[in-house]
Amino acid sequence: MTPPNFRRDGLTVFVRGLSLAAEIGVHAHERGITQPLDVDVTLELTPGPVERLDDTLNYETVRAAAHDLIARGHMELIETFAERLAAACLGDPRVRSVAVRVEKPGALRGAQAAGCEIRLSRAD
């Protein structure tokens, strides 16, 4: 219970280091194989009391959305994957904004990973 002299300014829910295997890439040698992706998702929710799981966002929904996108088949760009995952997260009306960071280990010789981060928020 929030004390009477405080207000809820926000609620952040996140999933860090979600390891996935996806058919992704623009090059011919990337077709028909899976490659590792490391995904971080940060969601800003409408603040409110949280007493039950139904009062917040279940982390499993983020993982399920990522797996659903991968199951649809090959994508050329991790930017496409990141935007689609962010849009899926905004499907929950409690999510005000979302940031999705995707790293593709081994994509760039000499670097731990290359990747992108996208942020989407509700227009209203």
N, C-alpha and C positions, 0 to 999 in steps of 0.2 A: 504494500500500500504506500502511495506517495504521500509524504507529509503535506499538510495543508499550505505551507509556505513555499512549496516547490511546484514547478510545472514541468511537464514532459516536453522536451524540445525535440527529441528524436529517438529513434531506435534503429540501430545498425545491426544487421545480420550478415554473416559472411561465411563463405566456404573458401578455404585456402588450400592450394596444392592438390587439387583434384586431378589425378592422373588418368588420362584417357588414351586410347589407341584409335586413331581415325584415319580413314582414307582421305588424305588431304594433300594438295600440292598442284602446282601448275605444270610441272615437268612430266614428260612421258614416263620416266622411270618411277614416278610416284603413284602411278595408277595401278590399282589392283593390290596394293600393299597397305598395311597400316603403319602409321608413324606415331610416336608419342607426342602428346600435348599435355602441358601443365596449365591448369586453369584456376584463376582466382576470381571470385564473384563477391562483390560488396553491394548490399541492398540497403537503401534507406527506406524505412517503413514509416507509415503514419504512426506517430506515437500514441500509445494508449496503454492501459493496464494489461499486464501479461500475467495471467494466472494459470492458463491452460495452453496446451499446444495449439489449439484452434485460435488463440489470441495472437499468434506470431506466425512466421513463415517456417515451415518444416524444411530443414536442409535437404532432405531426400528429394524434394520437388526440383531443386536446382540440379542435382545429380541426374534425376530422371529426365529432365529437359535436355541436358547435354547428351545423354545416351540416345534419346529420341532423335536428335539432330544427326548424330553420327550414323544411326541406323538407316537414315534416308539415303545414304550413299555418298559418293565422292563429292567433295567440295574443293574448289581450286585454292581459295584463299582463307587464311585464318581470320582475316578481317570479316569475311562473310559469316564464318562460324560465330565469332564474337558478337556481331550485331544480331544475328538470329537468336542466340542464347539470351542476350540482353532483352530483346523484344519478348521472348517467351516469359522471362521473369516479370516483365511489366504487365503480363496477363493477369497477375494477381493484383486486385485493386488496392491493396494495402501498400504496394511498392510505389514509392514516390520517385525514386531514381535508382539506377543500377550502374555499376562499373564492372566490366568484364575484361580481364587481362588474360591473354593467351600467349604462352611461350611454346616454341617449337624447338626442343633441344636438337642439336646437330644440324640445324638448318643453315648455319653459317660457319664455315671453317674458321677456327680460331676463337670462336665465341661460345660461351656456355649455352646460350640460346638466343634466338631472335623472336620477336613477337609484336604484339599490338595491345593496346588498351582502348576500349570504347566506353563512353559514358552516355547513357540515355536517361531522359526524365520525361515526366508527363508534361504535356503542353499547357494544361490548365492551371 
